[in-house]
Amino acid sequence: MFRGKLAALETSTALGSVALFEDGALVLEREQRVSNAHGESLLPMLDLALRDAGWKPSDIARWGVGIGPGSFTGVRIGVALAKGIHLATGAELVGVTSLDAIAAAAVGAVGAETIVAVLAAMRGEVFAQATGRIARGPTCVRIADWDAWRASLDAPEALVIGDASPIAEGTPPHARLVGRLAMTRAADDADALEPVYVRPPDITLPKSAKPKTPP
Amino acid sequence: MLVLGIESSCDETGAAVVTGDGRVLSDVVQSQVALHAQYGGVVPELASRDHLKNVGPVVREALTRASVRLADVDAVAVTHRPGLVGALLVGVQVAKGLAWAAGKPLVGVDHLVGHLFAVFLDRGEVRELPGFPFVALLVSGGHTAIYLVDAPRADAITELGGTRDDAAGEAFDKVGKLLGLGYPGGPVVDRLAATGDPTRFPLEAPMLHTKTLEMSFSGIKTRVAQLVEAGLPSGDRAEAVADVCASFQAAVVDVLVKKTLFAAEAHGVRDVVLGGGVAANRALRSRLGEAAAARGMRAFVPPLASCTDNAAMIAYAGALRAKAGERDGWDLVATSATVLPRVTRKGRGDR
């Protein structure tokens, strides 16, 4: 278990959040819902949180950062900021996936041997991951195929939690959860730390690369 | 003064350390060209992913090569416009994290402003510097315009005219693709043009004879497409391809040089400066120099490393801002548009 000052960032969804911990205890948390990823708001929110806590950036020995899956741009905004901070202070970085963070919110739930974490992935799909007795994913599932995927887990008792209407709502990934997991894990190689995209990039070939039909 | 610059606006991840007077202590560029080649152009999402993968080692390398610790740096400069927003924001967020955690001022830099002042970078060569005001031709894969630069400040730069459609570099790459020369085609077109006959397939760049400083490179690309569709002679195909390259390059260089010198004359300016990735084109470099000299003007063509996308020019433009006491807040965002007001509207029709 990590001791000392730890800060966590989560930007996989429209709900951006930061949380500060000391010796395992939550010191404060801040969150902000945005419509345009978090490029403009994340660092000002973090800066204010540190002022409120009376901390300096160099006081923080470890950073937990959300690495998705989620909004590609949102995740990169958090991970790139963390990489910059690491370059300046040499603090440790620990990447935590959004689905692990969601699952962490269910820890202690009575009778749940398997936890299924879900997060909206746009375009009629959800990111999903099963952990516990049954482990599967992270993967991308079409909402239309959800019942079949859920049945294929063969874990009818599983607790489904997360933020992907209509499957589950109300538990988006949060820096508070990212920070709790970041305390329990080994530090990552900061330069090699990459988001978990799950979905490959959408590549549309340019018009000129497609066969031309005569007018 | 020491400034760390970071660049990630398109398909090069760059970091550099430059002194306040432009001496380049390090200039690291990690190119993604091979990554995008199979798609025939830059794929924005792939570019963003690759910038995030490379930026840490690239920044570290820039500091190491300059033998500088972050603590010695006086400001962190970063390209925040124009470009691919997803690519830009990787550099912007890293720069913000660095500057914030190290307690350094952050300065955002317009990529085009960086190119326009790249001529002042000192890479250890013997050089002459242009005096203000000068006229600059900025020509790359994303931009083609002529500027009047009155002083070393972004607000002292005036666009005099630019392309209405494709950038010249984009036209080079598209012609390369039409002729089956791969991506990026520009350098190959340049190489083949040197051996070709520019009179065999005569091409003229549109708007060559108009009195405005506006340009257009879409029509000439279409002319090349028509030549290719009509079928190049199969007997001497390699020669024909070189001849098309020679004709296309001569036409494009002709219009770029003519309009740039026309702009300098119109504004009574003696110094003209070349910048941007297409400044790597050998015909453009030599033609601009000769034509300027013939008119009693001086042409300044920076070394290639200063013309193509690089972080040293961002660090230097950032140093100019930092020296003037300017800095940006932690809410700095990436934006696709340049800060320089455009005078040339895109598209066809009357003006």
Interface residues (C-beta under 8 A of the other chain):
Chain A: A37 G39 E40 S41 L43 P44 L46 D47 P57 S58 F72 T73 R76 I77 V79 A80 L81 A82 K83 G84 I85 H86 L87 A88 T89 A190 D191 E194 P195 Y197 P201 D202 I203 L205 P206 S208 A209
Chain B: Y39 G40 G41 V43 E45 L46 S48 R49 L52 K53 V55 G56 P57 V59 R60 L70 G86 L89 V90 G91 V92 Q93 V94 A95 K96 G97 L98 A99 W100 A101 A102 G103 K174 K177 G329 W330 D331 V333 A334
